[in-house]
Amino acid sequence: MSQSNAVRMQPSENVSWRALCSRRDLVANSGVVAWLDDEQVALFHLPETETGEQVFAIANRDPKSGANVIGRGILGQLKGDLVIASPLYKQHFRLADGSCLEYPEQQLQVWPVRLNGDAVEIAAA
């Protein structure tokens, strides 16, 4: 089993994991979008990083434009942080915590996520 931001953002012991999609739905080094209840979640699969395989789950809605486009952004690394650049205004969000490098008042929600066999699981409160 591989975990990504679940390692950085330890879910409480009362959290249950629920399947969001399958590993086959992910695209390496790119984003895909899945529904979590009434919200769009962008999933980014990075199969080869310095710390191994990682998956990140971050809100798909760009806070500046209001458009659901984060899953189509460009992955990169700035100042040692893995980031996603919004395709509209090009602001960079840290995949680990959703914070914006250029505009500190902008923040994207992130969820703990893990690979469990063929399932991509997200922590549900």
Backbone torsions as a table, in degrees:
resi	resn	phi	psi	omega
1	MET	NA	135.5	178.5
2	SER	-114.1	138.6	176.9
3	GLN	-124.1	154.4	178.5
4	SER	-123.4	-101.2	-178.3
5	ASN	-70.1	-3.4	169.8
6	ALA	-66.2	-28.5	178.4
7	VAL	-72.5	-42.8	-179.4
8	ARG	-73.9	-37.5	-177.2
9	MET	-113.0	81.8	-176.0
10	GLN	-61.9	117.4	175.8
11	PRO	-70.2	151.8	177.7
12	SER	-65.2	164.6	-177.4
13	GLU	-67.3	-17.6	-179.0
14	ASN	-85.9	1.0	-178.3
15	VAL	-79.2	138.1	173.3
16	SER	-107.6	146.4	178.7
17	TRP	-93.0	138.0	176.2
18	ARG	-132.3	142.9	-179.0
19	ALA	-68.6	132.7	179.3
20	LEU	-105.8	-39.7	177.7
21	CYS	-163.5	-174.0	177.9
22	SER	-103.2	160.0	178.0
23	ARG	-57.0	-33.9	-179.6
24	ARG	-65.2	-21.8	178.8
25	ASP	-75.3	-19.5	-178.2
26	LEU	-76.1	151.4	175.5
27	VAL	-118.6	122.6	-177.3
28	ALA	-58.0	134.6	176.7
29	ASN	58.9	33.2	-178.6
30	SER	-154.4	178.0	-179.5
31	GLY	-113.3	150.2	169.7
32	VAL	-133.0	160.0	-177.7
33	VAL	-119.3	137.5	178.2
34	ALA	-130.9	157.0	177.0
35	TRP	-90.3	133.9	171.5
36	LEU	-124.0	102.9	-172.7
37	ASP	56.5	-115.6	-178.6
38	ASP	-104.3	18.7	-174.9
39	GLU	-125.7	144.4	175.4
40	GLN	-87.8	132.0	179.6
41	VAL	-119.5	125.9	175.8
42	ALA	-87.7	128.6	179.0
43	LEU	-111.2	128.4	179.3
44	PHE	-118.3	125.4	-177.5
45	HIS	-109.1	116.9	178.0
46	LEU	-116.6	95.6	-173.0
47	PRO	-71.7	-22.4	-176.5
48	GLU	-135.5	93.4	174.0
49	THR	-119.6	174.8	179.3
50	GLU	-59.0	-28.3	-178.9
51	THR	-103.6	11.8	178.8
52	GLY	100.4	-166.8	-178.5
53	GLU	-67.8	134.5	-179.9
54	GLN	-136.7	148.2	173.0
55	VAL	-130.1	138.3	179.2
56	PHE	-124.7	143.6	176.2
57	ALA	-122.2	121.3	-174.5
58	ILE	-142.3	149.8	-178.6
59	ALA	-57.1	140.5	-177.8
60	ASN	-86.3	-13.1	-174.9
61	ARG	-87.2	119.4	176.9
62	ASP	-70.6	120.5	-176.5
63	PRO	-68.6	-23.1	-179.2
64	LYS	-79.8	-43.2	-176.7
65	SER	-97.3	-24.2	-175.0
66	GLY	81.7	1.0	-178.7
67	ALA	-88.1	147.6	177.3
68	ASN	-86.5	84.8	-172.4
69	VAL	-134.2	-3.9	-173.9
70	ILE	-58.8	-36.0	179.3
71	GLY	-63.0	-14.7	177.5
72	ARG	-101.3	7.4	-178.1
73	GLY	-72.7	176.4	-178.8
74	ILE	-102.0	125.5	177.1
75	LEU	-76.1	146.1	177.4
76	GLY	-164.8	-171.2	178.0
77	GLN	-137.1	125.8	177.3
78	LEU	-130.3	129.4	177.8
79	LYS	52.3	36.5	177.9
80	GLY	83.2	-1.2	-179.4
81	ASP	-104.4	138.7	170.8
82	LEU	-74.6	130.5	-175.4
83	VAL	-134.5	162.2	170.2
84	ILE	-121.2	130.5	177.8
85	ALA	-94.6	125.9	177.5
86	SER	-61.8	135.2	-177.7
87	PRO	-70.7	-14.5	-178.0
88	LEU	-92.1	-61.3	-176.5
89	TYR	-104.0	0.6	173.1
90	LYS	67.0	14.4	175.7
91	GLN	-71.5	150.1	-173.8
92	HIS	-105.3	130.9	177.9
93	PHE	-115.2	134.1	176.0
94	ARG	-69.5	130.4	178.5
95	LEU	-67.3	-30.6	-175.9
96	ALA	-69.2	-38.4	-174.0
97	ASP	-134.3	-1.2	177.1
98	GLY	78.8	2.2	-179.0
99	SER	-74.9	149.1	-178.9
100	CYS	-95.8	131.4	-178.7
101	LEU	-71.3	-37.5	-175.7
102	GLU	-87.2	-33.5	-175.4
103	TYR	-128.7	92.5	-175.9
104	PRO	-57.1	-22.8	179.6
105	GLU	-75.6	-13.6	177.7
106	GLN	-91.7	137.3	-177.8
107	GLN	-147.8	137.7	173.6
108	LEU	-108.3	140.5	175.8
109	GLN	-69.1	142.1	173.4
110	VAL	-123.5	154.0	178.4
111	TRP	-126.0	144.8	168.4
112	PRO	-62.9	137.9	-177.3
113	VAL	-144.0	151.5	178.8
114	ARG	-150.4	159.9	171.3
115	LEU	-98.5	126.7	-179.7
116	ASN	-130.8	93.2	-173.2
117	GLY	65.9	-123.7	179.7
118	ASP	-88.5	-6.8	-175.6
119	ALA	-94.9	142.1	167.5
120	VAL	-98.3	117.0	-175.4
121	GLU	-112.3	141.7	179.5
122	ILE	-120.3	144.6	-179.6
123	ALA	-75.3	127.7	177.7
124	ALA	-115.5	131.4	-177.9
125	ALA	-70.8	NA	NA
